[in-house]
Amino acid sequence: MPQVDATRFSVGLTGGIGSGKSTVADLFAAHGAAIVDTDLIAHQLTAPDGLAIPPIRTAFGDAFIAADGALDRAKMRAAVFNDPAQKKQLEAILHPLIRLETERVAREVPGAYVIFVVPLLVESGTWVQRVSRVLVVDCPEETQRQRVMQRSGLSEEQVRAIMANQVPRATRLAAAHDIILNDGDPALLPAAVDRLHAQYLALAAAAAR
């Protein structure tokens, strides 16, 4: 099984839903960091003609494939949300493919260091050991709920259910080497990213020696 290149400094960026992971990743990208987004890779794998479509069709049936040939994400989400067996079956298909594609992209994307954006980094049980540092984007749980409700139209009950399937905030923070607090003015985020970018450049240079 391929591994993250140990000679290249890498950061695993994570955070609970609504914490602002994508915003922070975009700020690092503006500095020239290589960004590898595992959610984007998962979507590509389950798009029309994606590598995950044939095994998903075999395991779950045509009903879970949309008319355009992509995964019917809403139907699959509803099926696996409260069914651990089906969730495990889907993960057994997706996770190895996501890992292989993640490794391929990481080898090819340019940048002084690479940031892996992994929403379920702590939950996975393996990513913490695969990266040089873990960066958590953090905010209070109430802030998470309000942000997700505003952007997605989901009910508070639905958002709470999603959050219940993620590790508790304290567990995520305990895994962090670095933390960006995103609970107030978003204009403060660039300065926080600037500081960490300088630190990561220095660590990347040391790792390359």
One Martini backbone bead per residue (centre of mass of N, CA, C, O) as a GRO file, in nm:
protein
  209
    1MET     BB    1   0.096   0.036   0.024
    2PRO     BB    2   0.091   0.353  -0.006
    3GLN     BB    3   0.282   0.641   0.093
    4VAL     BB    4   0.377   0.905   0.235
    5ASP     BB    5   0.626   1.116   0.181
    6ALA     BB    6   0.874   1.147   0.423
    7THR     BB    7   1.045   1.389   0.275
    8ARG     BB    8   0.769   1.540   0.284
    9PHE     BB    9   0.606   1.788   0.403
   10SER     BB   10   0.304   1.746   0.606
   11VAL     BB   11  -0.053   1.828   0.627
   12GLY     BB   12  -0.337   1.778   0.833
   13LEU     BB   13  -0.654   1.900   0.752
   14THR     BB   14  -0.905   1.980   0.998
   15GLY     BB   15  -1.262   1.958   1.091
   16GLY     BB   16  -1.554   2.041   1.150
   17ILE     BB   17  -1.841   2.112   1.052
   18GLY     BB   18  -1.818   2.457   0.979
   19SER     BB   19  -1.513   2.560   1.047
   20GLY     BB   20  -1.325   2.634   0.765
   21LYS     BB   21  -1.136   2.456   0.584
   22SER     BB   22  -1.155   2.577   0.295
   23THR     BB   23  -1.059   2.861   0.362
   24VAL     BB   24  -0.781   2.778   0.469
   25ALA     BB   25  -0.683   2.626   0.219
   26ASP     BB   26  -0.694   2.872   0.028
   27LEU     BB   27  -0.476   3.034   0.180
   28PHE     BB   28  -0.249   2.832   0.136
   29ALA     BB   29  -0.264   2.826  -0.173
   30ALA     BB   30  -0.181   3.133  -0.204
   31HIS     BB   31   0.120   3.044  -0.094
   32GLY     BB   32   0.178   2.746  -0.253
   33ALA     BB   33   0.044   2.518  -0.148
   34ALA     BB   34  -0.028   2.187  -0.154
   35ILE     BB   35  -0.351   2.062  -0.245
   36VAL     BB   36  -0.534   1.779  -0.094
   37ASP     BB   37  -0.869   1.677  -0.156
   38THR     BB   38  -1.062   1.416  -0.050
   39ASP     BB   39  -1.346   1.506  -0.133
   40LEU     BB   40  -1.285   1.560  -0.429
   41ILE     BB   41  -1.190   1.275  -0.493
   42ALA     BB   42  -1.455   1.134  -0.417
   43HIS     BB   43  -1.623   1.278  -0.636
   44GLN     BB   44  -1.459   1.175  -0.879
   45LEU     BB   45  -1.508   0.866  -0.821
   46THR     BB   46  -1.848   0.932  -0.828
   47ALA     BB   47  -1.859   1.004  -1.101
   48PRO     BB   48  -1.888   0.979  -1.410
   49ASP     BB   49  -1.672   0.713  -1.465
   50GLY     BB   50  -1.583   0.638  -1.204
   51LEU     BB   51  -1.403   0.402  -1.025
   52ALA     BB   52  -1.648   0.346  -0.810
   53ILE     BB   53  -1.903   0.265  -0.971
   54PRO     BB   54  -1.889  -0.040  -1.031
   55PRO     BB   55  -1.870  -0.145  -0.730
   56ILE     BB   56  -2.130  -0.004  -0.638
   57ARG     BB   57  -2.323  -0.142  -0.829
   58THR     BB   58  -2.264  -0.430  -0.732
   59ALA     BB   59  -2.331  -0.384  -0.421
   60PHE     BB   60  -2.616  -0.187  -0.454
   61GLY     BB   61  -2.706  -0.104  -0.733
   62ASP     BB   62  -2.877   0.091  -0.967
   63ALA     BB   63  -3.034   0.278  -0.758
   64PHE     BB   64  -2.740   0.435  -0.684
   65ILE     BB   65  -2.756   0.537  -0.986
   66ALA     BB   66  -2.768   0.784  -1.180
   67ALA     BB   67  -2.851   0.890  -1.495
   68ASP     BB   68  -2.539   1.004  -1.539
   69GLY     BB   69  -2.354   0.779  -1.359
   70ALA     BB   70  -2.366   0.869  -1.081
   71LEU     BB   71  -2.382   0.902  -0.767
   72ASP     BB   72  -2.647   0.884  -0.537
   73ARG     BB   73  -2.597   1.062  -0.265
   74ALA     BB   74  -2.868   1.086  -0.119
   75LYS     BB   75  -2.936   0.785  -0.115
   76MET     BB   76  -2.677   0.687   0.021
   77ARG     BB   77  -2.690   0.857   0.275
   78ALA     BB   78  -2.958   0.734   0.376
   79ALA     BB   79  -2.859   0.433   0.386
   80VAL     BB   80  -2.586   0.476   0.581
   81PHE     BB   81  -2.640   0.651   0.834
   82ASN     BB   82  -2.805   0.391   1.003
   83ASP     BB   83  -2.598   0.166   0.854
   84PRO     BB   84  -2.314   0.011   0.928
   85ALA     BB   85  -2.290  -0.205   0.705
   86GLN     BB   86  -2.318  -0.016   0.457
   87LYS     BB   87  -2.095   0.178   0.535
   88LYS     BB   88  -1.866  -0.031   0.533
   89GLN     BB   89  -1.901  -0.112   0.237
   90LEU     BB   90  -1.843   0.165   0.115
   91GLU     BB   91  -1.563   0.209   0.247
   92ALA     BB   92  -1.428  -0.044   0.115
   93ILE     BB   93  -1.435   0.099  -0.163
   94LEU     BB   94  -1.332   0.402  -0.122
   95HIS     BB   95  -1.071   0.420   0.055
   96PRO     BB   96  -0.860   0.286  -0.133
   97LEU     BB   97  -0.907   0.484  -0.371
   98ILE     BB   98  -0.847   0.746  -0.222
   99ARG     BB   99  -0.562   0.676  -0.139
  100LEU     BB  100  -0.436   0.632  -0.418
  101GLU     BB  101  -0.512   0.914  -0.534
  102THR     BB  102  -0.378   1.084  -0.319
  103GLU     BB  103  -0.089   0.985  -0.372
  104ARG     BB  104  -0.072   1.068  -0.665
  105VAL     BB  105  -0.123   1.372  -0.631
  106ALA     BB  106   0.108   1.428  -0.423
  107ARG     BB  107   0.341   1.356  -0.627
  108GLU     BB  108   0.251   1.591  -0.852
  109VAL     BB  109   0.219   1.830  -0.676
  110PRO     BB  110   0.317   2.142  -0.627
  111GLY     BB  111   0.538   2.228  -0.350
  112ALA     BB  112   0.689   2.268  -0.045
  113TYR     BB  113   0.411   2.158   0.059
  114VAL     BB  114   0.151   1.945   0.195
  115ILE     BB  115  -0.213   1.953   0.201
  116PHE     BB  116  -0.444   1.756   0.371
  117VAL     BB  117  -0.788   1.736   0.323
  118VAL     BB  118  -0.955   1.586   0.621
  119PRO     BB  119  -1.242   1.558   0.779
  120LEU     BB  120  -1.174   1.238   0.894
  121LEU     BB  121  -0.889   1.210   1.024
  122VAL     BB  122  -0.937   1.103   1.314
  123GLU     BB  123  -1.143   0.874   1.242
  124SER     BB  124  -0.955   0.689   1.059
  125GLY     BB  125  -0.667   0.609   1.227
  126THR     BB  126  -0.417   0.695   0.999
  127TRP     BB  127  -0.345   0.999   0.932
  128VAL     BB  128  -0.176   1.087   1.177
  129GLN     BB  129   0.073   0.896   1.075
  130ARG     BB  130   0.099   1.030   0.764
  131VAL     BB  131   0.179   1.302   0.897
  132SER     BB  132   0.360   1.560   1.033
  133ARG     BB  133   0.091   1.735   1.078
  134VAL     BB  134  -0.185   1.871   1.270
  135LEU     BB  135  -0.462   2.072   1.154
  136VAL     BB  136  -0.703   2.263   1.333
  137VAL     BB  137  -1.023   2.377   1.273
  138ASP     BB  138  -1.189   2.593   1.505
  139CYS     BB  139  -1.511   2.583   1.682
  140PRO     BB  140  -1.790   2.615   1.813
  141GLU     BB  141  -2.069   2.422   1.795
  142GLU     BB  142  -2.274   2.648   1.751
  143THR     BB  143  -2.132   2.766   1.506
  144GLN     BB  144  -2.154   2.524   1.329
  145ARG     BB  145  -2.460   2.501   1.318
  146GLN     BB  146  -2.519   2.780   1.198
  147ARG     BB  147  -2.355   2.757   0.938
  148VAL     BB  148  -2.490   2.502   0.819
  149MET     BB  149  -2.780   2.604   0.816
  150GLN     BB  150  -2.727   2.854   0.630
  151ARG     BB  151  -2.585   2.697   0.378
  152SER     BB  152  -2.799   2.424   0.358
  153GLY     BB  153  -3.093   2.407   0.516
  154LEU     BB  154  -3.068   2.255   0.760
  155SER     BB  155  -3.150   2.124   1.037
  156GLU     BB  156  -3.061   2.096   1.357
  157GLU     BB  157  -3.099   1.791   1.371
  158GLN     BB  158  -2.924   1.721   1.126
  159VAL     BB  159  -2.662   1.850   1.227
  160ARG     BB  160  -2.636   1.689   1.487
  161ALA     BB  161  -2.612   1.413   1.345
  162ILE     BB  162  -2.351   1.472   1.197
  163MET     BB  163  -2.179   1.546   1.449
  164ALA     BB  164  -2.220   1.264   1.590
  165ASN     BB  165  -2.028   1.125   1.354
  166GLN     BB  166  -1.817   1.283   1.496
  167VAL     BB  167  -1.581   1.376   1.671
  168PRO     BB  168  -1.510   1.530   1.930
  169ARG     BB  169  -1.367   1.823   1.982
  170ALA     BB  170  -1.156   1.728   2.195
  171THR     BB  171  -1.033   1.500   2.022
  172ARG     BB  172  -0.934   1.675   1.791
  173LEU     BB  173  -0.752   1.866   1.959
  174ALA     BB  174  -0.564   1.636   2.075
  175ALA     BB  175  -0.439   1.583   1.770
  176ALA     BB  176  -0.305   1.858   1.765
  177HIS     BB  177  -0.042   2.080   1.671
  178ASP     BB  178  -0.247   2.280   1.530
  179ILE     BB  179  -0.446   2.594   1.564
  180ILE     BB  180  -0.744   2.739   1.423
  181LEU     BB  181  -0.944   3.002   1.512
  182ASN     BB  182  -1.303   3.020   1.386
  183ASP     BB  183  -1.517   3.241   1.577
  184GLY     BB  184  -1.513   3.510   1.393
  185ASP     BB  185  -1.324   3.705   1.223
  186PRO     BB  186  -1.216   3.631   0.901
  187ALA     BB  187  -0.981   3.852   0.888
  188LEU     BB  188  -0.786   3.673   1.086
  189LEU     BB  189  -0.688   3.428   0.915
  190PRO     BB  190  -0.439   3.520   0.745
  191ALA     BB  191  -0.244   3.556   0.986
  192ALA     BB  192  -0.250   3.262   1.079
  193VAL     BB  193  -0.146   3.145   0.810
  194ASP     BB  194   0.116   3.298   0.788
  195ARG     BB  195   0.253   3.174   1.037
  196LEU     BB  196   0.233   2.875   0.947
  197HIS     BB  197   0.374   2.896   0.677
  198ALA     BB  198   0.651   2.972   0.788
  199GLN     BB  199   0.681   2.717   0.958
  200TYR     BB  200   0.646   2.507   0.724
  201LEU     BB  201   0.885   2.596   0.555
  202ALA     BB  202   1.100   2.528   0.767
  203LEU     BB  203   1.022   2.226   0.798
  204ALA     BB  204   1.056   2.150   0.499
  205ALA     BB  205   1.356   2.220   0.478
  206ALA     BB  206   1.448   2.021   0.698
  207ALA     BB  207   1.329   1.759   0.561
  208ALA     BB  208   1.512   1.795   0.290
  209ARG     BB  209   1.808   1.753   0.430
   0.00000   0.00000   0.00000
